[in-house]
Amino acid sequence: MTKSAATHLLPVFARAELGFERGEGCWLIATNGERYLDFTSGVAVNALGHVHPHLVAALQEQATKLWHMSNLFQSPDGERLAVRLCEQSFADFVFFCNSGAEALECVIKVVRRHHAAKGHPERYRLVTFEGAFHGRTLATLAATGSAKYLEGFGPPMDGFDQVPHGDLEAVKKAIGPQTAGILIEPIQGEGGVRAAPPAFYRALRELCDERGLLLAFDEVQTGMGRTGDLFAYRRLGVTPDVMSLAKALGGGFPIGACLATAEAASGMTPGSHGSTFGGNPLAIAAANAVLDVMLKPGFFDHVQKMSLLLKQKLASVIDRHPDVVSEIRGEGLLIGIKAVVPSGDLVTALRDEKLLTVGAGDNVVRFLPPLIVTEAEIDDSVARLERACAAISSSQPKRAAS
């Protein structure tokens, strides 16, 4: 992209001075021909890497058939995808949309409408948690509750009560006559790869059952294999009533989904929600292809094996460079490295070593490799981290002297 063209993009992203023209598996090739090991995966989107042959074939085939036909008509392929997702989850119904934020909007509406349909429209509030990230729409920003994201957009949308993450007593105090449900991420990705103890999620489930609330899980980042199972809730052993998916669902093609039990979705009737592009035939073809790959025997065994290997090797880097990195967090291939130096410095140093990572809250750098990553690529990434840490360590006395 030329500099003049770039100036016409709304300046809401702090983009690196780096562009890519193609990808191969876990690698991206820059416009200057240099190869980068991609441990960002489009922020947990490219779960099967770049140009996966099965996804390419599925999209090419669908592109010759039908691109769009509107949700005014039946969608046999969309129905097949919904059936597969329900078979693999707790859900009875699926709504398809285009992004994670849209999926969360649907979750919020499902929870509120559930109570309204039962004669309690006053029950519309959701308990959410500090450090969460649920999206960029006005409603999901209000659910997120972060001042830096809300600044300048007027009064936050009403209906969300935020409490400290992992604080069960605070949750209980926040619940009142207007509370409709609890919304939480199994692991906070943007918030720093943070998770509460499993007992906390079990307690939330019990609390919802006792108080007649719906438990909603935001699995936009954790879903579709990222934590070592198709959905993170299965590893927790806690079943929600409603759940959002997006990111890896289409393997790089935009698609989101809201999954719900029949009881939770009892208020969603014709006309209560909709989307022009949701369930688009191209997106459905991509998502079905992703499931084809992920549901093959051994796929999640591989993810778990690579996770263990990566954690072990990262721990050895911490032992050698405690002045740069201090802690490993996460499940599956959603790995957070707590930095001692500013996390942005580490992300930049890694990019200088041709390894792409992404920052998160709490001064954390996320390693989000494609789920098809190999042992050799794990070794390669750790070697690049080692060199980046060494470079930062060697520069620290100079910075102190200046």
C-alpha positions as CSV (number, residue, x, y, z in Angstrom):
1,M,0.0,0.0,0.0
2,T,1.3,3.4,-0.9
3,K,1.7,6.1,1.7
4,S,-0.9,8.3,-0.1
5,A,-3.5,5.5,-0.1
6,A,-2.8,4.7,3.6
7,T,-3.8,8.3,4.6
8,H,-7.3,7.6,3.4
9,L,-7.8,4.9,6.1
10,L,-9.5,6.2,9.2
11,P,-6.6,6.6,11.7
12,V,-8.0,4.3,14.4
13,F,-5.2,1.7,14.3
14,A,-1.6,2.2,15.3
15,R,-0.3,0.2,12.4
16,A,3.2,-1.2,12.2
17,E,5.3,-0.1,9.2
18,L,4.9,-3.6,7.7
19,G,2.6,-5.1,5.1
20,F,2.1,-8.6,3.8
21,E,1.2,-10.0,0.4
22,R,0.7,-13.7,1.1
23,G,0.8,-16.4,3.7
24,E,1.7,-20.1,3.9
25,G,0.6,-22.1,7.0
26,C,2.2,-20.4,10.0
27,W,4.2,-17.9,7.9
28,L,3.5,-14.5,6.4
29,I,5.5,-13.1,3.5
30,A,6.0,-9.3,3.6
31,T,5.8,-7.0,0.6
32,N,9.6,-6.9,0.6
33,G,9.8,-10.7,0.5
34,E,10.9,-11.3,4.1
35,R,9.3,-14.2,6.0
36,Y,7.6,-13.8,9.4
37,L,6.5,-16.5,11.8
38,D,2.9,-15.6,12.6
39,F,2.1,-16.1,16.3
40,T,-0.6,-13.5,16.1
41,S,-2.9,-15.4,13.7
42,G,-4.9,-12.3,13.0
43,V,-5.5,-12.1,16.8
44,A,-6.6,-15.7,17.2
45,V,-8.5,-15.8,13.8
46,N,-6.3,-17.9,11.5
47,A,-6.6,-21.0,13.6
48,L,-5.7,-23.2,10.6
49,G,-3.0,-20.9,9.4
50,H,-2.9,-19.2,6.0
51,V,-4.4,-20.6,2.8
52,H,-5.2,-23.9,4.3
53,P,-6.0,-26.1,1.3
54,H,-9.3,-27.4,2.6
55,L,-10.6,-23.9,3.3
56,V,-9.4,-22.6,0.0
57,A,-11.2,-25.4,-1.9
58,A,-14.4,-24.9,0.1
59,L,-14.5,-21.1,-0.7
60,Q,-13.5,-21.6,-4.3
61,E,-16.3,-24.1,-4.8
62,Q,-18.9,-21.9,-3.0
63,A,-17.8,-18.8,-5.0
64,T,-18.9,-20.5,-8.2
65,K,-22.4,-21.3,-6.8
66,L,-23.9,-18.5,-4.6
67,W,-22.5,-15.5,-2.7
68,H,-25.7,-14.1,-1.1
69,M,-29.4,-14.8,-1.1
70,S,-30.8,-13.1,2.2
71,N,-32.2,-14.6,5.3
72,L,-35.6,-14.3,3.8
73,F,-35.0,-17.8,2.5
74,Q,-33.8,-21.1,3.8
75,S,-30.1,-21.9,4.1
76,P,-29.4,-25.6,3.9
77,D,-25.7,-25.2,4.4
78,G,-26.3,-22.8,7.3
79,E,-28.7,-25.3,8.8
80,R,-26.0,-28.0,8.5
81,L,-23.4,-25.7,10.3
82,A,-25.9,-24.9,13.0
83,V,-26.6,-28.6,13.5
84,R,-22.9,-29.4,13.8
85,L,-22.3,-26.6,16.3
86,C,-25.3,-27.8,18.4
87,E,-24.1,-31.4,18.3
88,Q,-20.8,-30.3,19.7
89,S,-22.1,-28.0,22.3
90,F,-24.9,-27.4,24.9
91,A,-27.0,-25.3,22.4
92,D,-30.3,-25.9,20.6
93,F,-30.2,-22.8,18.4
94,V,-27.6,-20.8,16.6
95,F,-27.8,-17.2,15.1
96,F,-25.1,-16.4,12.6
97,C,-23.7,-12.9,12.3
98,N,-20.5,-11.3,11.0
99,S,-18.2,-10.5,14.0
100,G,-17.6,-11.0,17.6
101,A,-19.2,-7.8,18.7
102,E,-22.4,-8.7,16.8
103,A,-22.4,-12.1,18.4
104,L,-22.2,-10.4,21.8
105,E,-25.0,-8.0,20.8
106,C,-27.1,-11.1,20.1
107,V,-26.1,-12.6,23.5
108,I,-27.2,-9.5,25.3
109,K,-30.5,-9.4,23.4
110,V,-31.2,-13.1,24.0
111,V,-30.6,-12.7,27.8
112,R,-32.8,-9.6,28.1
113,R,-35.6,-11.0,25.8
114,H,-35.7,-14.2,27.8
115,H,-36.9,-12.4,30.9
116,A,-39.2,-10.0,29.0
117,A,-41.0,-12.9,27.4
118,K,-41.6,-14.4,30.9
119,G,-43.2,-11.2,32.1
120,H,-40.2,-9.6,33.7
121,P,-39.0,-6.8,31.3
122,E,-37.4,-5.1,34.3
123,R,-34.7,-7.8,34.4
124,Y,-32.3,-6.5,31.8
125,R,-29.0,-5.9,33.6
126,L,-25.9,-8.1,33.2
127,V,-23.1,-8.5,35.7
128,T,-19.7,-8.2,33.9
129,F,-16.1,-8.2,35.0
130,E,-13.1,-5.8,35.2
131,G,-10.5,-6.6,32.6
132,A,-13.1,-8.0,30.1
133,F,-13.3,-7.1,26.4
134,H,-16.6,-7.8,24.6
135,G,-16.4,-5.6,21.5
136,R,-16.5,-2.1,20.0
137,T,-20.2,-1.4,19.6
138,L,-21.8,0.9,22.1
139,A,-23.5,-2.0,24.0
140,T,-20.4,-4.2,24.1
141,L,-18.2,-1.2,25.1
142,A,-20.6,-0.6,28.0
143,A,-20.3,-4.3,28.9
144,T,-16.5,-4.0,28.7
145,G,-16.6,-1.0,31.0
146,S,-13.1,0.3,30.1
147,A,-12.9,4.1,30.4
148,K,-10.3,4.4,27.6
149,Y,-12.7,2.7,25.1
150,L,-15.7,4.7,26.3
151,E,-14.2,8.1,26.3
152,G,-15.8,10.6,23.9
153,F,-18.8,8.4,22.9
154,G,-21.4,9.9,25.3
155,P,-23.0,8.3,28.4
156,P,-22.3,4.5,28.4
157,M,-25.3,2.4,27.6
158,D,-27.3,1.4,30.7
159,G,-27.6,-2.2,31.9
160,F,-24.2,-3.4,33.0
161,D,-22.8,-3.8,36.5
162,Q,-19.0,-4.4,36.5
163,V,-17.3,-6.2,39.4
164,P,-13.7,-7.4,40.1
165,H,-12.7,-10.5,38.2
166,G,-13.0,-13.6,40.3
167,D,-14.8,-11.9,43.3
168,L,-17.8,-14.1,44.0
169,E,-19.0,-11.9,46.9
170,A,-18.9,-8.8,44.6
171,V,-21.0,-10.7,42.1
172,K,-23.6,-11.6,44.8
173,K,-23.8,-8.0,45.9
174,A,-24.3,-6.8,42.3
175,I,-27.3,-9.0,41.7
176,G,-30.6,-7.3,42.3
177,P,-34.3,-7.4,41.1
178,Q,-33.2,-6.0,37.6
179,T,-30.4,-8.6,37.0
180,A,-30.9,-10.8,34.0
181,G,-27.6,-12.7,33.8
182,I,-23.9,-12.9,34.1
183,L,-21.5,-12.4,31.2
184,I,-17.9,-13.7,31.4
185,E,-15.0,-14.8,29.3
186,P,-13.6,-18.3,30.3
187,I,-10.2,-16.6,29.8
188,Q,-9.7,-12.9,29.4
189,G,-7.7,-12.6,26.2
190,E,-7.4,-8.9,25.7
191,G,-7.4,-8.4,29.4
192,G,-4.1,-10.2,29.8
193,V,-4.8,-13.9,29.4
194,R,-6.3,-14.0,32.9
195,A,-8.6,-16.7,34.3
196,A,-10.3,-17.2,37.6
197,P,-10.1,-20.6,39.4
198,P,-12.4,-23.2,38.0
199,A,-14.4,-23.1,41.2
200,F,-15.4,-19.5,40.5
201,Y,-17.1,-20.5,37.2
202,R,-18.9,-23.4,38.9
203,A,-20.1,-21.0,41.6
204,L,-21.4,-18.6,38.9
205,R,-23.4,-21.5,37.4
206,E,-24.9,-22.4,40.8
207,L,-25.7,-18.7,41.4
208,C,-27.5,-18.4,38.1
209,D,-29.5,-21.5,38.8
210,E,-30.5,-20.3,42.3
211,R,-31.5,-16.8,41.2
212,G,-33.1,-17.6,37.8
213,L,-30.3,-15.9,35.8
214,L,-28.7,-16.8,32.5
215,L,-25.0,-17.5,32.4
216,A,-23.4,-16.2,29.2
217,F,-19.9,-17.1,28.1
218,D,-18.0,-14.9,25.6
219,E,-15.9,-17.4,23.6
220,V,-15.1,-15.2,20.8
221,Q,-11.3,-15.7,21.4
222,T,-11.3,-18.9,23.4
223,G,-13.7,-20.8,21.2
224,M,-13.0,-23.0,18.2
225,G,-10.0,-24.9,19.6
226,R,-7.9,-22.1,21.0
227,T,-7.7,-23.6,24.5
228,G,-7.2,-27.2,23.5
229,D,-10.9,-28.2,23.1
230,L,-13.5,-27.0,20.6
231,F,-14.9,-24.7,23.4
232,A,-13.3,-23.6,26.6
233,Y,-16.4,-24.2,28.7
234,R,-15.9,-28.0,28.1
235,R,-12.5,-27.8,29.8
236,L,-14.0,-25.9,32.7
237,G,-16.8,-28.4,33.1
238,V,-19.3,-25.5,33.4
239,T,-22.1,-25.2,30.8
240,P,-23.5,-21.7,29.9
241,D,-27.0,-20.9,28.7
242,V,-25.7,-18.6,25.9
243,M,-22.4,-18.3,24.2
244,S,-20.7,-16.1,21.6
245,L,-18.3,-17.3,18.9
246,A,-16.4,-15.6,16.1
247,K,-12.7,-15.2,15.3
248,A,-11.5,-18.7,14.4
249,L,-15.0,-19.9,13.4
250,G,-14.4,-19.0,9.8
251,G,-10.7,-19.5,9.8
252,G,-10.1,-16.0,8.5
253,F,-13.5,-15.4,6.8
254,P,-15.7,-13.0,8.8
255,I,-18.4,-14.9,10.7
256,G,-19.8,-14.8,14.2
257,A,-22.4,-16.9,16.1
258,C,-24.6,-16.8,19.1
259,L,-25.4,-20.2,20.6
260,A,-28.3,-20.7,23.1
261,T,-30.4,-23.3,24.7
262,A,-34.1,-23.5,23.7
263,E,-35.0,-22.2,27.2
264,A,-32.6,-19.2,27.0
265,A,-33.8,-18.4,23.5
266,S,-37.5,-18.7,24.3
267,G,-38.0,-15.0,23.8
268,M,-36.5,-14.8,20.3
269,T,-39.3,-14.8,17.8
270,P,-39.6,-13.8,14.1
271,G,-38.5,-10.1,13.8
272,S,-36.8,-9.9,17.2
273,H,-33.4,-10.0,15.7
274,G,-31.7,-10.1,12.2
275,S,-28.8,-9.5,10.0
276,T,-28.4,-8.8,6.3
277,F,-25.1,-10.7,5.8
278,G,-25.3,-13.1,8.8
279,G,-25.0,-16.7,7.6
280,N,-23.7,-15.6,4.2
281,P,-23.0,-18.7,2.0
282,L,-19.3,-17.9,1.7
283,A,-18.9,-17.6,5.4
284,I,-20.9,-20.7,6.1
285,A,-18.8,-22.7,3.6
286,A,-15.6,-21.5,5.4
287,A,-17.0,-22.3,8.9
288,N,-18.1,-25.8,7.8
289,A,-14.6,-26.4,6.3
290,V,-13.0,-25.3,9.6
291,L,-15.1,-27.8,11.5
292,D,-14.2,-30.5,9.0
293,V,-10.6,-30.1,10.0
294,M,-11.0,-29.5,13.7
295,L,-13.3,-32.5,14.2
296,K,-10.8,-34.9,12.7
297,P,-9.4,-37.4,15.3
298,G,-6.3,-36.1,16.9
299,F,-6.6,-32.4,16.1
300,F,-7.1,-31.3,19.7
301,D,-4.5,-33.8,20.9
302,H,-2.0,-31.9,18.7
303,V,-3.1,-28.5,20.1
304,Q,-2.6,-29.8,23.7
305,K,0.8,-31.3,22.9
306,M,2.0,-28.1,21.2
307,S,0.7,-26.1,24.2
308,L,2.7,-28.2,26.7
309,L,5.8,-28.0,24.6
310,L,5.5,-24.2,24.2
311,K,4.9,-23.6,27.9
312,Q,7.9,-25.7,28.8
313,K,10.2,-23.9,26.4
314,L,8.9,-20.5,27.4
315,A,9.5,-21.3,31.1
316,S,13.2,-21.9,30.3
317,V,13.4,-18.4,28.7
318,I,12.0,-16.9,31.9
319,D,14.7,-18.7,33.8
320,R,17.4,-17.1,31.6
321,H,15.9,-13.7,31.2
322,P,14.0,-12.7,34.4
323,D,14.8,-9.1,33.7
324,V,12.6,-9.2,30.6
325,V,9.8,-11.8,31.2
326,S,8.4,-13.2,34.4
327,E,5.4,-15.4,34.0
328,I,3.6,-17.8,31.6
329,R,-0.3,-17.8,31.5
330,G,-3.0,-19.4,29.5
331,E,-4.5,-22.6,28.1
332,G,-4.0,-24.4,24.9
333,L,-2.4,-22.0,22.3
334,L,-3.7,-18.9,24.1
335,I,-0.5,-18.2,25.8
336,G,0.4,-15.0,27.7
337,I,3.9,-13.9,28.6
338,K,4.0,-11.4,31.5
339,A,6.7,-8.8,30.6
340,V,8.9,-7.0,33.0
341,V,9.8,-4.4,30.4
342,P,7.0,-2.6,28.7
343,S,5.1,-5.2,26.6
344,G,5.2,-3.0,23.5
345,D,9.0,-3.1,23.7
346,L,8.9,-6.9,23.7
347,V,6.4,-7.0,20.8
348,T,8.7,-4.7,18.8
349,A,11.8,-6.7,19.6
350,L,10.1,-9.9,18.5
351,R,9.0,-8.3,15.3
352,D,12.6,-7.3,14.7
353,E,13.3,-11.1,15.0
354,K,10.5,-11.8,12.4
355,L,8.1,-13.2,15.0
356,L,4.7,-11.6,15.1
357,T,2.9,-11.4,18.5
358,V,0.3,-9.2,20.0
359,G,0.0,-7.3,23.3
360,A,-2.7,-7.5,25.9
361,G,-3.7,-5.9,29.2
362,D,-1.6,-6.3,32.4
363,N,1.6,-5.8,30.4
364,V,1.3,-9.2,28.7
365,V,2.4,-10.4,25.2
366,R,0.2,-13.0,23.6
367,F,1.6,-16.0,21.7
368,L,-1.3,-17.1,19.4
369,P,0.1,-19.5,16.8
370,P,-2.1,-21.2,14.3
371,L,-3.4,-24.5,15.9
372,I,-1.6,-26.4,13.2
373,V,1.8,-25.2,14.4
374,T,4.6,-27.7,14.3
375,E,7.2,-28.6,16.9
376,A,9.9,-27.2,14.7
377,E,8.0,-23.9,14.5
378,I,7.5,-23.9,18.3
379,D,11.3,-24.3,18.6
380,D,11.9,-21.5,16.1
381,S,9.6,-19.1,17.9
382,V,11.3,-19.7,21.3
383,A,14.7,-19.1,19.7
384,R,13.5,-15.8,18.3
385,L,12.1,-14.9,21.8
386,E,15.5,-15.8,23.3
387,R,17.2,-13.4,20.8
388,A,14.7,-10.6,21.5
389,C,15.2,-10.9,25.2
390,A,18.9,-10.9,24.9
391,A,18.7,-7.7,22.7
392,I,16.5,-6.0,25.3
393,S,18.8,-7.1,28.2
394,S,21.8,-5.8,26.4
395,S,20.1,-2.4,25.8
396,Q,18.9,-1.9,29.3
397,P,22.2,-0.5,30.8
398,K,22.4,1.9,27.9
399,R,18.9,3.1,28.5
400,A,19.7,3.5,32.2
401,A,22.8,5.5,31.4
402,S,20.9,7.8,29.2
